[in-house]
Amino acid sequence: MGRPNVGKSTLFNALTRSRDALVHDEPGVTRDRNYGVCRLEPERPFVLVDTGGIAGVEEGLAGATARQSRAAAEEADLILFIVDGREGASALDDEILAWLRKADTQTFLVVNKIDGLDTQTALNEFARYGFKQVLAVSSSHKTGIDELLAQTLAALPKDGDAEILDDDPERMRVAFVGRPNVGKSTLVNRILGEERMIASDVPGTTRDSIAVDLERDGRKYRLIDTAGLRRKGRVEEAVEKFSIVKTLQAIEQCQVAVIMLDAVEGVTDQDASVLGAVLDAGRALVVAINKWDGLTDYQRQQNEALLSRKLAFVDWAEAVRISALHGSGLRELFKAVHRAHSSATRQFTTAEITKAMEIAYETNPPPVVRGHVAKLRFAHPGGENPPTFIVHGTRLRTLSESYRRYLENFFRKRFKLVGTPVRFVFKEGENPYKDKPKNALTDRQVAKKRRLMRHVKGK
């Protein structure tokens, strides 16, 4: 922890060997707690928490960020107090140090940004802080990281009881996406039962993608709170551009995307942009309509009509009415997430897919195009999340878009697939003899061909 723009996120990325933390020259980019795992020493991994900068303000977003940082420090076994070696000690560093001494947690002073400086001179700037353990590093150049890691491992307990973010394949990855200020962080906080994310009325409060592991009713989840997505024309700040990249990466890595809509404002163009990102990634989808409890009966009727019209292109996705603030509809939301995940990860056999294709073909054959009809020979599975079916046959290029949609709807209905897109890949079988040269006729065959031609012409 430390004041803004001293290099906490850069050091976090260097120790975790990742780019999970958003890094920018603008102060105050990090706001929520971001958890990661340092595995530089494979036998002793430990959890790192990147925190937002403490700016000495207790109101608004800055105050919420400071509370998140202090909460992370209170649950830690070791605190790395990061200071800027180029700027030297500041009054804000003094305030943070006063709080750290009251916390009574083992603390190291880490002097960052010492590249190009005389190390001893930079350390002398902070000698009055009275730290026994002072480490000089350069996070951006990874200088001093080895010494920092060795001292950290020596100070940490041998057997920690913290839950490490794991890559358990049974852990369902759920990303909460949507435009800014629709209640994503509020919903994640309600599910977790604590103020894990900073929730504010200010649009764009969340800037990074924050992953939190959860176990609920015997099932494991990884909940990913993302920054709000807006149309490209509305994005101006460089930090917001990086936030959008992190959100798109979270969509690619998740298994189920929960897109949140504002029941009061309905479906907007920005919501359509977010839906487009989820569909491009081919992820399972659940629509969560937030703030439903604040509508009158008439407004709900109008909202239902609007949703059915504007979300017709994703009618396979289940829509759940919730209230992130009060927690209503969460049970139905998790049921929809489970159904979407089950459909997206279902395993199919070649026999059942080919049988379904034959029934679809016999029930509604493709239309005749230029005197020819496409033939569907057989099909087999091509992957999951989303379910992909590879169809082999002849003249498949003549299949119209409407017939391809018919096949998609038929498979979706037959296999009861809900909440997931379905993809088809059509492959035409090549003629194995197309490049083989023709056999040359013998003299006897040529004479026979001439007699036949004379006979035909004579008649």
Residue pairs with C-beta under 8 A, 6 or more apart in sequence:
1 8
1 51
1 54
1 69
1 72
1 73
1 79
1 80
1 81
1 82
1 96
2 8
2 53
2 54
2 81
2 82
2 83
2 93
2 96
3 53
3 54
3 55
3 56
3 84
3 90
3 92
3 93
3 96
4 27
4 28
4 52
4 53
4 54
4 55
5 25
5 26
5 27
5 28
5 53
5 84
6 53
6 82
6 83
6 84
6 112
6 113
7 82
7 84
7 112
7 113
7 139
7 140
8 30
8 50
8 51
8 53
8 82
9 21
9 22
9 23
9 29
9 30
9 34
9 50
10 21
10 23
10 112
10 139
10 140
11 80
11 82
11 110
11 112
11 137
11 139
12 20
12 21
12 34
12 36
12 48
12 50
13 19
13 20
13 21
13 23
13 139
14 139
14 142
14 145
15 36
15 38
15 40
15 48
15 145
15 148
15 149
16 36
16 37
16 38
16 39
16 48
17 39
17 40
18 36
20 34
20 36
21 30
21 34
21 36
21 50
21 208
22 29
22 30
22 207
22 208
22 239
22 242
22 243
22 246
23 29
24 238
24 239
24 242
26 238
26 239
27 53
27 55
28 52
28 53
28 55
28 62
28 65
29 207
29 208
29 239
30 50
30 51
30 52
30 53
30 65
30 207
30 208
31 52
31 61
31 64
31 65
31 68
31 198
31 205
31 206
31 207
31 208
32 52
32 68
32 185
32 196
32 197
32 198
32 206
32 208
32 210
32 225
33 49
33 50
33 51
33 68
33 69
33 71
33 72
33 196
33 210
34 49
34 50
34 51
34 208
34 210
35 47
35 48
35 49
35 50
35 165
35 211
35 212
36 47
36 48
36 49
36 50
36 165
37 45
37 46
37 47
37 48
37 164
37 165
38 45
38 46
38 47
38 48
38 149
39 45
40 149
41 149
41 153
44 153
44 156
45 164
46 152
46 153
46 156
46 160
46 162
47 160
47 162
47 164
47 165
49 72
49 76
51 68
51 69
51 72
51 73
52 65
52 66
52 68
52 69
53 65
53 69
54 65
54 66
54 69
54 70
54 92
54 95
54 96
55 62
55 65
55 66
55 92
56 92
56 95
57 63
57 66
58 66
60 200
60 202
61 198
61 200
61 202
61 205
64 198
64 200
65 198
67 195
68 198
70 99
70 103
73 79
73 100
73 103
73 105
74 103
74 105
76 105
77 105
77 106
77 155
77 156
77 157
77 160
78 105
78 106
78 107
78 108
78 152
78 155
78 156
79 100
79 103
79 105
79 106
79 107
79 108
80 107
80 108
80 110
80 148
80 152
81 96
81 97
81 100
81 107
81 108
81 109
81 110
81 131
82 110
82 112
83 89
83 93
83 109
83 110
83 111
83 112
83 126
84 90
84 112
84 113
85 111
85 112
85 113
85 114
85 117
85 122
85 123
85 125
85 136
86 113
86 117
86 122
88 125
88 126
89 125
89 126
89 128
89 129
97 129
100 107
106 155
107 131
108 131
108 133
108 134
108 135
108 148
108 151
108 152
108 155
109 126
109 129
109 131
109 133
109 134
109 135
110 135
110 137
110 148
111 122
111 123
111 125
111 126
111 134
111 135
111 136
111 137
112 137
112 138
112 139
113 138
113 139
113 140
114 122
114 136
114 137
114 138
114 143
114 144
115 138
115 140
115 141
115 143
119 136
122 136
123 134
123 136
126 134
133 151
133 155
135 144
135 147
135 148
135 151
136 144
137 143
137 144
137 145
137 147
137 148
138 144
139 145
163 213
165 211
165 213
165 222
166 213
168 220
170 220
171 213
171 220
171 221
171 222
172 219
172 220
172 221
172 222
172 255
172 256
172 337
172 341
173 221
173 222
173 224
173 253
173 254
173 255
173 256
174 221
174 222
174 223
174 224
174 254
174 255
174 256
174 257
174 258
174 337
175 209
175 224
175 226
175 250
175 251
175 253
175 254
175 256
175 257
175 258
175 283
176 184
176 187
176 188
176 223
176 224
176 225
176 226
176 258
176 260
177 184
177 226
177 229
177 247
177 250
177 251
177 257
177 258
177 259
177 260
177 274
177 277
177 278
178 184
178 228
178 229
178 259
178 260
178 261
178 271
178 274
179 228
179 229
179 230
179 268
179 270
179 271
179 273
179 274
180 203
180 204
180 227
180 228
180 230
181 201
181 202
181 203
181 204
181 205
181 228
182 228
182 260
182 261
182 262
182 290
183 199
183 260
183 262
183 290
183 291
183 324
183 325
184 206
184 225
184 226
184 228
184 260
185 197
185 198
185 199
185 205
185 206
185 225
186 197
186 199
186 324
186 325
187 260
187 288
187 290
187 322
187 324
188 196
188 197
188 212
188 223
188 225
189 195
189 196
189 197
189 199
190 324
190 325
190 327
190 330
191 214
191 216
191 223
191 330
192 212
192 214
192 223
196 210
196 212
197 206
197 210
197 225
198 205
198 206
199 205
203 228
204 227
204 228
204 240
204 243
206 225
206 226
206 227
206 228
206 243
207 227
207 239
207 240
207 243
208 227
208 243
208 246
209 224
209 225
209 226
209 227
209 246
209 247
209 249
209 250
210 224
210 225
211 222
211 223
211 224
212 222
212 223
212 224
212 225
213 220
213 221
213 222
213 223
214 220
214 221
214 222
214 223
215 221
216 334
219 338
224 250
224 253
224 254
226 246
226 247
226 250
226 251
227 240
227 243
227 244
227 246
227 247
228 247
229 244
229 247
229 270
229 273
229 274
229 277
230 240
230 244
230 270
230 273
231 269
231 270
231 273
234 270
235 241
235 244
247 277
248 277
248 281
251 257
251 277
251 278
251 281
251 283
252 281
252 283
254 283
255 283
255 284
255 341
255 344
255 345
255 385
256 283
256 284
256 285
256 286
256 337
256 340
256 341
256 344
256 419
257 278
257 281
257 283
257 284
257 285
257 286
258 286
258 287
258 288
258 333
258 337
259 271
259 274
259 275
259 278
259 285
259 286
259 287
259 288
260 288
260 289
260 290
260 324
261 267
261 271
261 287
261 288
261 289
261 290
261 307
262 290
262 291
263 289
263 290
263 291
263 292
263 294
263 295
263 303
263 321
264 291
264 294
264 295
266 303
266 306
266 307
266 310
267 306
267 307
267 310
267 311
272 310
275 285
275 314
278 285
279 285
279 314
279 421
282 385
282 386
282 421
282 423
283 344
283 385
283 386
284 340
284 341
284 343
284 344
284 385
284 386
284 419
284 420
284 421
285 314
285 317
285 340
285 419
285 420
285 421
286 317
286 318
286 320
286 333
286 336
286 337
286 340
286 419
287 311
287 314
287 317
287 318
287 319
287 320
288 319
288 320
288 322
288 329
288 333
289 303
289 307
289 319
289 320
289 321
289 322
290 322
290 323
290 324
291 323
291 324
291 325
292 300
292 321
292 322
292 323
292 328
292 329
293 323
293 326
293 328
294 323
295 303
307 319
311 317
311 319
316 412
316 417
316 418
316 419
316 420
316 421
317 340
317 418
317 419
318 336
318 339
318 340
318 418
318 419
320 329
320 332
320 333
320 336
321 329
321 332
322 328
322 329
322 330
322 332
322 333
323 329
336 419
339 418
339 419
340 418
340 419
340 420
341 419
343 387
343 415
343 416
343 417
343 418
343 419
343 420
344 384
344 385
344 386
344 387
344 419
344 420
345 384
345 385
346 384
346 387
346 415
346 417
347 381
347 384
348 381
348 387
348 389
348 415
349 381
350 378
350 379
350 380
350 381
353 379
353 380
353 381
353 389
354 378
354 379
354 380
356 379
356 410
356 411
356 414
356 415
357 376
357 378
357 379
357 389
357 391
357 407
358 376
359 410
359 414
360 406
360 407
360 410
360 411
361 376
363 410
364 403
364 406
365 373
366 373
366 374
366 376
366 398
366 399
366 400
366 403
367 373
367 400
367 403
369 395
369 398
370 398
372 395
372 398
373 395
374 393
374 394
374 395
374 396
374 398
374 399
375 393
375 394
375 395
376 391
376 392
376 393
376 396
377 392
377 393
377 394
377 429
378 391
378 392
379 389
379 390
379 391
379 392
380 389
380 390
381 387
381 388
381 389
381 390
382 388
382 389
382 390
382 423
382 425
385 420
386 420
386 421
386 422
386 423
387 417
387 420
387 422
387 423
388 423
388 424
388 425
389 411
389 422
389 423
389 424
389 425
390 424
390 425
390 427
391 407
391 424
391 425
391 426
391 427
392 427
392 428
392 429
393 426
393 427
393 428
393 429
394 428
394 429
395 428
396 426
396 427
396 428
397 426
397 428
399 426
404 424
407 424
408 422
408 424
411 417
411 422
412 418
412 422
441 449
